[in-house]
Amino acid sequence: MEKSQDTNQQVDYNPRKANLLEALFVFILLIGIMSVSILVFEVDPHVPMFAGVIIAALMALKIGYKWDDIEQSMVKGITQALQSIIILAIIGILVGVWISSGVVPSMIYYGLSILSPSIFLIATVLICSITSLATGSSWGTAGTMGIALMGIAHGMGIPAPMAAGAILSGAYFGDKMSPLSDTTNLAPAMAGTDVFTHIKAMAKPTIISYILTLVIFGVFSAKYGKAGADTSAITSLQGGLADAFNISPVLLLPPVVVIVAIALKVPAIPGIVLGILAGCVLGPIFQDGFTLGTIMDAGKGGYVSETGVEALDSLLTAGGLESMMDSISLTIIAMMFGGIAERCGILETIINTFIHKLKSATSLVAATLLTCLLSNITMPEQYISIVIPGRMFADIYRERGYHPKMLSSTLEASGTVTSGMIPWNTCGVYMSKVLKVPTVQYVPYLFFNLLMPIVTLILTALGPIVFYAKDDPETIVSFD
């Protein structure tokens, strides 16, 4: 008899999905909390995002879900991002090892060598691209190389907004394409693919946008570039690097190892580990005092730079497992929200109100690009503009037969690059502050960021991007 009652209770448990009003209430409240917290109180998005988790959980309880079910949905959401969480942790170790072994300093040193007054703006894009690729950080690049290059631009008579546009175009290119970047790992985690597949999927629209950016800045360089400019800031940076590290072109080998691993379709985790091992092998050969203890310390706590050059010390004091805990914790909290929202139909309900109008791949990509932009405007934090749209559209892309890398590349084509274009977004606030140029002034020269969504949409309309729909089981992470 007791068993029969339990069975009846189980049958009776049939919670409904959230209706449109309930779904909008959750998101509008989340947007309000995020906006006030970030813009007014200038806090990190972690706790505001957790407030969103609480709101979603309370809504789930209201419409009939049991706590055990809600808890399982949070765990399921986190599980979907575990691969990226692992990769983020390993990348933290890689950055620490690469800096201490001289890999990143060598990349930056040789990048600075290409600076020439006659092609200053082009060189600026390339230098910032190399730096951001090496560090995975657009913020770090802007706050170090960017400041030095702004000073040189002033000496050349190049307008500050134009120089800032070149700096950020390069910085965002590296941030978008570097396997060391947290956004480059976050986007495939939300879409359901791996980081190397994601990077290859981004290559075509990104390279087209990048080449167009270089051509445009080449025209401006011809107008403003001239010899005899003061390059003492660059000389100071190179001198500081040479004093602190033994610089060698051989130290460019570890990044090559990772690139080759990507080309050979080596899975992301072992591919990144190969890069770590290459740095560990070369470190003792080229750097004085590089020991097993150095590797362990840099891998956990990162590298602490003491060159005496403030810009370098700011840039190179980075890496380590601990440096990734901020991104990892935000990913976990965001996936808790996403898990509840999916289970209760909050995301599904909102999408279903307009999804029937999205008949083609082009309209679907356009809707994703616009949603990411609106997220950057209303919930002014780069990570959230990838997390929320990623979870909203993941099932739709899968149901339409498109490979998850189509979604992940679209997320970065808008979520990552439009963040620095919004004056009240955390990225826009930071970039304008460190470069001392108002956001509205440098946006017209932010050619790479402006071109990325447009090029992505055009390629989708023309057809080449639709090859993402091909089934490739090895790169699809199950949502079940």
C-alpha positions as CSV (number, residue, x, y, z in Angstrom):
1,M,0.0,0.0,0.0
2,E,2.8,2.4,0.9
3,K,4.6,1.6,-2.4
4,S,1.3,2.4,-4.3
5,Q,1.0,5.8,-2.6
6,D,4.6,6.7,-3.6
7,T,3.8,5.7,-7.2
8,N,0.7,7.9,-7.2
9,Q,2.7,10.8,-5.8
10,Q,5.3,10.3,-8.6
11,V,2.6,10.3,-11.2
12,D,1.1,13.5,-9.8
13,Y,4.4,15.4,-10.1
14,N,4.2,17.0,-13.4
15,P,5.3,20.7,-13.2
16,R,4.5,23.0,-16.0
17,K,6.8,25.1,-18.1
18,A,7.1,28.8,-17.4
19,N,4.8,31.0,-19.4
20,L,6.0,34.1,-21.3
21,L,5.2,36.5,-18.5
22,E,7.1,34.4,-15.9
23,A,10.1,33.9,-18.3
24,L,10.3,37.7,-19.0
25,F,10.0,38.5,-15.3
26,V,13.1,36.3,-14.5
27,F,15.2,37.9,-17.3
28,I,14.1,41.5,-16.7
29,L,14.9,41.2,-13.0
30,L,18.2,39.6,-13.9
31,I,19.0,42.4,-16.3
32,G,18.0,45.0,-13.7
33,I,20.2,43.5,-11.0
34,M,23.2,43.0,-13.4
35,S,22.9,46.6,-14.8
36,V,22.6,48.3,-11.4
37,S,25.4,46.1,-9.8
38,I,27.9,46.7,-12.6
39,L,27.1,50.3,-13.6
40,V,26.2,51.8,-10.2
41,F,28.2,49.7,-7.7
42,E,30.9,48.7,-10.1
43,V,31.1,45.1,-8.8
44,D,32.0,42.0,-10.6
45,P,29.1,40.0,-12.2
46,H,29.5,36.9,-10.1
47,V,27.2,37.7,-7.2
48,P,24.6,39.5,-9.4
49,M,24.6,36.4,-11.6
50,F,24.0,34.3,-8.5
51,A,21.1,36.5,-7.6
52,G,19.7,35.5,-11.0
53,V,20.1,31.8,-10.0
54,I,18.1,32.5,-6.8
55,I,15.4,34.3,-8.9
56,A,15.2,31.4,-11.4
57,A,15.1,28.8,-8.5
58,L,12.2,30.7,-6.8
59,M,10.3,30.8,-10.1
60,A,10.9,27.1,-10.6
61,L,9.5,26.4,-7.1
62,K,6.5,28.7,-7.8
63,I,5.5,26.8,-10.9
64,G,5.7,23.4,-9.3
65,Y,9.3,22.1,-9.4
66,K,10.7,20.2,-6.5
67,W,14.0,21.3,-5.0
68,D,15.7,18.0,-5.9
69,D,14.8,18.6,-9.6
70,I,16.1,22.2,-9.4
71,E,19.3,21.1,-7.9
72,Q,19.8,18.4,-10.5
73,S,19.2,21.0,-13.3
74,M,22.0,23.2,-11.8
75,V,24.4,20.2,-11.6
76,K,23.5,19.3,-15.2
77,G,24.2,22.8,-16.4
78,I,27.6,22.9,-14.7
79,T,28.4,19.4,-16.2
80,Q,27.9,20.8,-19.7
81,A,30.7,23.3,-19.1
82,L,33.1,20.9,-17.4
83,Q,35.4,20.5,-20.4
84,S,35.8,24.3,-20.7
85,I,36.4,24.6,-17.0
86,I,39.2,22.0,-17.2
87,I,40.7,23.8,-20.2
88,L,40.5,27.2,-18.4
89,A,42.4,25.7,-15.5
90,I,45.1,24.1,-17.8
91,I,45.4,27.4,-19.7
92,G,46.2,29.2,-16.5
93,I,49.0,26.8,-15.9
94,L,50.2,27.3,-19.5
95,V,50.3,31.1,-19.3
96,G,52.4,31.0,-16.1
97,V,54.8,28.5,-17.6
98,W,55.1,30.3,-20.9
99,I,55.9,33.6,-19.3
100,S,58.4,32.3,-16.9
101,S,60.1,30.2,-19.6
102,G,60.4,33.3,-21.9
103,V,57.9,32.2,-24.5
104,V,55.5,35.1,-24.1
105,P,58.3,37.7,-23.6
106,S,59.9,36.5,-26.9
107,M,56.6,36.8,-28.7
108,I,56.1,40.3,-27.5
109,Y,59.8,41.3,-28.1
110,Y,59.7,40.2,-31.8
111,G,56.2,41.8,-32.2
112,L,57.6,45.1,-31.1
113,S,60.4,44.8,-33.6
114,I,58.0,45.2,-36.5
115,L,57.1,48.8,-35.5
116,S,57.8,51.3,-38.2
117,P,56.6,54.9,-38.3
118,S,55.6,54.6,-42.0
119,I,53.2,51.8,-41.2
120,F,52.5,52.7,-37.6
121,L,48.8,51.9,-37.5
122,I,49.2,48.6,-39.3
123,A,52.1,47.7,-37.0
124,T,50.0,48.7,-34.0
125,V,47.3,46.3,-35.0
126,L,49.9,43.5,-35.5
127,I,51.8,44.2,-32.2
128,C,48.5,44.2,-30.2
129,S,47.4,41.1,-32.0
130,I,50.6,39.2,-31.1
131,T,50.5,40.4,-27.5
132,S,46.8,39.4,-27.1
133,L,47.3,36.1,-28.8
134,A,50.3,35.4,-26.5
135,T,48.4,36.4,-23.3
136,G,44.8,35.8,-24.2
137,S,43.9,39.2,-22.8
138,S,42.5,42.2,-24.6
139,W,42.5,44.1,-21.3
140,G,46.1,43.3,-20.5
141,T,47.1,44.3,-24.0
142,A,45.3,47.6,-23.9
143,G,46.6,48.4,-20.5
144,T,50.2,47.9,-21.4
145,M,51.1,47.9,-25.1
146,G,48.1,50.1,-25.7
147,I,49.4,52.8,-23.3
148,A,52.9,52.8,-24.9
149,L,51.5,52.9,-28.4
150,M,49.2,55.8,-27.6
151,G,52.2,57.8,-26.5
152,I,54.0,57.1,-29.8
153,A,50.9,58.0,-31.7
154,H,50.7,61.4,-30.0
155,G,54.3,62.1,-31.0
156,M,53.5,61.3,-34.6
157,G,50.4,63.5,-34.7
158,I,48.0,60.6,-35.2
159,P,44.6,61.3,-33.8
160,A,44.1,59.5,-30.4
161,P,40.7,57.9,-31.4
162,M,42.3,56.4,-34.5
163,A,45.3,55.0,-32.6
164,A,42.9,53.6,-29.9
165,G,40.9,51.9,-32.7
166,A,44.0,50.2,-34.1
167,I,45.1,49.1,-30.6
168,L,41.7,47.6,-29.7
169,S,41.2,46.0,-33.2
170,G,44.4,44.1,-32.6
171,A,43.7,43.4,-29.0
172,Y,40.2,42.0,-29.7
173,F,41.5,39.9,-32.6
174,G,43.9,38.1,-30.2
175,D,41.3,37.9,-27.5
176,K,38.9,36.3,-30.0
177,M,41.4,33.8,-31.5
178,S,43.7,32.9,-28.7
179,P,43.2,29.5,-27.1
180,L,44.4,31.2,-23.9
181,S,41.4,33.6,-23.8
182,D,38.6,32.9,-21.4
183,T,35.9,34.0,-23.9
184,T,37.4,31.7,-26.6
185,N,36.8,28.9,-24.2
186,L,33.5,30.1,-22.8
187,A,31.8,30.3,-26.2
188,P,32.2,26.7,-27.2
189,A,31.2,25.6,-23.7
190,M,27.9,27.4,-24.1
191,A,27.3,26.1,-27.7
192,G,28.4,22.5,-27.1
193,T,31.7,22.0,-28.9
194,D,35.5,22.1,-28.1
195,V,37.8,25.1,-28.3
196,F,40.0,24.0,-31.2
197,T,36.9,23.2,-33.4
198,H,35.6,26.6,-32.3
199,I,38.8,28.5,-33.3
200,K,38.9,26.8,-36.7
201,A,35.2,27.7,-37.3
202,M,36.0,31.4,-36.5
203,A,38.9,31.5,-38.9
204,K,37.2,32.4,-42.2
205,P,35.1,35.5,-41.0
206,T,37.8,36.6,-38.6
207,I,40.6,36.5,-41.1
208,I,38.5,38.4,-43.7
209,S,37.6,41.1,-41.1
210,Y,41.3,41.3,-40.0
211,I,42.6,41.7,-43.5
212,L,40.0,44.4,-44.3
213,T,41.1,46.1,-41.0
214,L,44.7,46.1,-42.0
215,V,43.9,47.5,-45.4
216,I,41.9,50.4,-43.9
217,F,44.6,51.2,-41.3
218,G,47.2,51.0,-44.1
219,V,45.4,53.9,-45.9
220,F,45.5,55.9,-42.7
221,S,49.1,55.0,-42.0
222,A,50.2,56.4,-45.4
223,K,48.5,59.6,-44.5
224,Y,49.8,60.1,-40.9
225,G,53.0,57.9,-40.6
226,K,56.3,59.7,-40.8
227,A,59.9,59.0,-39.8
228,G,61.6,60.5,-36.8
229,A,58.9,59.8,-34.3
230,D,59.7,59.1,-30.6
231,T,59.9,55.4,-30.1
232,S,61.6,55.5,-26.7
233,A,58.6,53.7,-25.1
234,I,59.0,50.7,-27.4
235,T,62.8,50.7,-26.9
236,S,62.2,50.7,-23.1
237,L,59.9,47.7,-23.3
238,Q,62.3,45.7,-25.5
239,G,65.1,46.6,-23.2
240,G,63.2,45.5,-20.1
241,L,62.3,42.2,-21.8
242,A,65.9,41.6,-22.9
243,D,67.2,42.3,-19.4
244,A,64.7,40.0,-17.6
245,F,64.7,37.1,-20.1
246,N,67.0,35.4,-22.6
247,I,65.1,36.1,-25.8
248,S,65.3,33.6,-28.7
249,P,63.3,32.7,-31.8
250,V,63.5,29.1,-30.6
251,L,61.1,30.1,-27.8
252,L,58.4,30.6,-30.4
253,L,58.3,26.9,-30.8
254,P,55.6,26.1,-28.0
255,P,52.9,28.2,-29.8
256,V,53.8,26.5,-33.0
257,V,53.3,23.1,-31.2
258,V,49.8,24.2,-30.2
259,I,49.0,25.5,-33.7
260,V,50.2,22.2,-35.2
261,A,48.1,20.3,-32.6
262,I,45.0,22.3,-33.8
263,A,45.8,21.5,-37.4
264,L,46.2,17.8,-36.7
265,K,42.9,17.7,-34.8
266,V,44.5,16.8,-31.5
267,P,41.9,17.2,-28.7
268,A,42.0,20.5,-26.9
269,I,43.3,19.3,-23.5
270,P,46.3,17.2,-24.7
271,G,47.0,19.9,-27.3
272,I,47.4,22.5,-24.7
273,V,49.3,20.2,-22.4
274,L,51.8,19.7,-25.3
275,G,52.3,23.5,-25.3
276,I,53.0,23.4,-21.5
277,L,55.5,20.5,-21.9
278,A,57.3,22.4,-24.7
279,G,57.7,25.4,-22.4
280,C,58.9,23.2,-19.6
281,V,61.6,21.7,-21.9
282,L,62.8,25.1,-23.3
283,G,62.7,27.0,-20.0
284,P,65.7,25.4,-18.3
285,I,67.7,25.7,-21.6
286,F,67.2,29.5,-22.0
287,Q,66.3,31.0,-18.7
288,D,68.7,31.2,-15.7
289,G,67.3,29.7,-12.5
290,F,64.4,28.0,-14.3
291,T,63.7,24.8,-12.3
292,L,61.0,22.3,-11.5
293,G,60.1,24.6,-8.6
294,T,59.7,27.5,-11.0
295,I,57.3,25.5,-13.1
296,M,55.2,24.5,-10.1
297,D,55.1,28.0,-8.7
298,A,54.3,29.6,-12.1
299,G,51.7,27.0,-12.9
300,K,49.8,27.6,-9.7
301,G,50.3,31.2,-8.8
302,G,51.4,32.6,-12.1
303,Y,54.5,34.7,-12.9
304,V,55.4,37.8,-11.0
305,S,57.4,40.3,-13.2
306,E,60.0,42.6,-11.5
307,T,61.6,44.2,-14.6
308,G,61.3,47.7,-13.2
309,V,59.4,48.7,-16.3
310,E,55.8,49.4,-15.0
311,A,54.1,48.5,-18.3
312,L,55.9,45.2,-18.6
313,D,55.4,44.3,-15.0
314,S,51.7,44.9,-15.3
315,L,51.5,42.7,-18.5
316,L,53.7,39.9,-17.4
317,T,52.5,39.4,-13.9
318,A,49.9,37.0,-15.0
319,G,49.0,33.3,-15.5
320,G,48.7,30.4,-13.1
321,L,45.8,28.2,-12.0
322,E,44.7,30.8,-9.5
323,S,44.2,33.5,-12.1
324,M,41.5,31.4,-13.8
325,M,39.4,30.9,-10.7
326,D,37.5,34.1,-11.4
327,S,36.4,32.9,-14.9
328,I,35.8,29.4,-13.7
329,S,33.6,30.5,-10.8
330,L,31.5,32.8,-13.1
331,T,31.1,29.9,-15.6
332,I,29.8,27.7,-12.8
333,I,27.3,30.2,-11.5
334,A,26.2,31.1,-15.0
335,M,25.6,27.5,-15.9
336,M,23.6,27.0,-12.7
337,F,21.3,29.7,-14.0
338,G,21.2,28.2,-17.5
339,G,20.4,24.8,-16.1
340,I,17.4,26.0,-14.2
341,A,16.3,28.2,-17.1
342,E,16.4,25.3,-19.5
343,R,14.7,22.8,-17.2
344,C,11.8,25.2,-16.5
345,G,11.4,26.3,-20.1
346,I,12.3,29.9,-19.3
347,L,14.7,30.1,-22.3
348,E,12.5,27.9,-24.5
349,T,9.4,30.1,-23.9
350,I,11.2,33.3,-24.8
351,I,12.8,31.8,-28.0
352,N,9.5,30.2,-29.1
353,T,7.8,33.6,-29.2
354,F,9.8,34.6,-32.3
355,I,11.7,31.5,-33.5
356,H,9.0,30.6,-36.0
357,K,10.0,33.8,-37.9
358,L,13.6,32.6,-38.2
359,K,13.3,30.5,-41.3
360,S,16.9,30.5,-42.6
361,A,20.4,30.2,-41.2
362,T,21.0,33.8,-42.0
363,S,18.0,35.0,-39.9
364,L,19.1,32.7,-37.1
365,V,22.6,34.0,-37.1
366,A,21.3,37.6,-37.3
367,A,19.1,37.0,-34.3
368,T,22.0,35.6,-32.3
369,L,24.3,38.5,-33.2
370,L,21.6,41.0,-32.2
371,T,20.9,39.1,-28.9
372,C,24.6,39.2,-28.0
373,L,24.7,43.0,-28.7
374,L,21.6,43.6,-26.6
375,S,23.1,41.5,-23.8
376,N,26.2,43.7,-23.9
377,I,23.9,46.8,-23.7
378,T,21.5,45.6,-21.0
379,M,23.7,43.3,-19.0
380,P,26.9,45.1,-19.5
381,E,29.4,42.3,-19.1
382,Q,31.2,40.4,-21.9
383,Y,30.9,37.0,-20.3
384,I,27.1,37.3,-19.9
385,S,26.7,38.3,-23.5
386,I,28.1,34.9,-24.4
387,V,26.5,32.8,-21.7
388,I,22.9,33.9,-21.9
389,P,22.5,33.9,-25.7
390,G,24.6,30.7,-25.9
391,R,22.1,28.9,-23.7
392,M,19.1,30.5,-25.4
393,F,20.1,29.4,-28.9
394,A,22.0,26.1,-28.3
395,D,18.9,23.8,-28.7
396,I,17.6,25.7,-31.7
397,Y,20.9,25.4,-33.7
398,R,21.0,21.7,-32.9
399,E,17.3,21.1,-33.8
400,R,17.9,22.9,-37.1
401,G,20.8,20.6,-37.9
402,Y,23.6,23.2,-37.6
403,H,26.9,22.2,-36.0
404,P,27.4,23.8,-32.5
405,K,30.5,25.6,-33.9
406,M,28.2,27.7,-36.0
407,L,26.7,29.1,-32.8
408,S,30.0,29.4,-30.9
409,S,31.6,31.4,-33.7
410,T,28.5,33.6,-33.9
411,L,28.6,34.3,-30.2
412,E,32.2,35.6,-30.4
413,A,31.4,37.5,-33.6
414,S,29.2,39.8,-31.5
415,G,29.4,39.0,-27.8
416,T,33.1,39.3,-27.6
417,V,33.8,42.2,-30.0
418,T,30.8,44.5,-29.3
419,S,31.6,44.7,-25.5
420,G,34.2,47.4,-26.0
421,M,31.8,49.5,-28.1
422,I,29.3,50.1,-25.3
423,P,30.3,53.1,-23.1
424,W,28.7,51.6,-19.9
425,N,29.9,48.0,-20.6
426,T,32.7,46.9,-18.3
427,C,34.9,46.5,-21.3
428,G,34.0,49.9,-22.8
429,V,34.6,51.6,-19.4
430,Y,38.0,49.9,-19.0
431,M,39.3,50.6,-22.5
432,S,38.3,54.2,-22.5
433,K,39.9,54.7,-19.1
434,V,43.3,53.1,-19.8
435,L,43.6,54.6,-23.3
436,K,42.1,58.0,-22.2
437,V,39.8,58.2,-25.2
438,P,36.0,58.2,-24.8
439,T,34.3,55.1,-26.2
440,V,32.1,57.1,-28.6
441,Q,35.3,58.6,-30.1
442,Y,37.2,55.4,-30.8
443,V,34.2,53.3,-31.9
444,P,34.2,54.7,-35.5
445,Y,37.9,53.5,-35.8
446,L,37.2,50.1,-34.2
447,F,37.2,48.5,-37.7
448,F,37.8,44.9,-36.7
449,N,35.0,44.9,-34.1
450,L,32.6,46.7,-36.5
451,L,33.3,44.4,-39.4
452,M,33.1,41.0,-37.5
453,P,29.3,40.8,-37.2
454,I,28.8,42.2,-40.7
455,V,31.2,39.7,-42.3
456,T,29.8,36.8,-40.4
457,L,26.3,37.7,-41.5
458,I,27.3,38.1,-45.2
459,L,29.2,34.8,-45.2
460,T,26.2,33.1,-43.7
461,A,23.9,34.6,-46.4
462,L,26.4,33.6,-49.2
463,G,26.5,30.0,-47.9
464,P,30.1,29.1,-46.9
465,I,29.3,29.2,-43.2
466,V,26.5,26.7,-43.6
467,F,29.1,24.0,-43.9
468,Y,29.0,24.1,-40.1
469,A,25.9,22.0,-40.3
470,K,27.9,18.9,-41.3
471,D,27.7,16.3,-38.6
472,D,31.0,15.7,-36.8
473,P,30.3,13.5,-33.7
474,E,33.9,14.0,-32.5
475,T,33.4,17.7,-31.8
476,I,29.8,17.7,-30.5
477,V,29.3,17.7,-26.8
478,S,26.0,15.9,-25.8
479,F,23.3,18.0,-24.2
480,D,21.6,14.9,-22.9
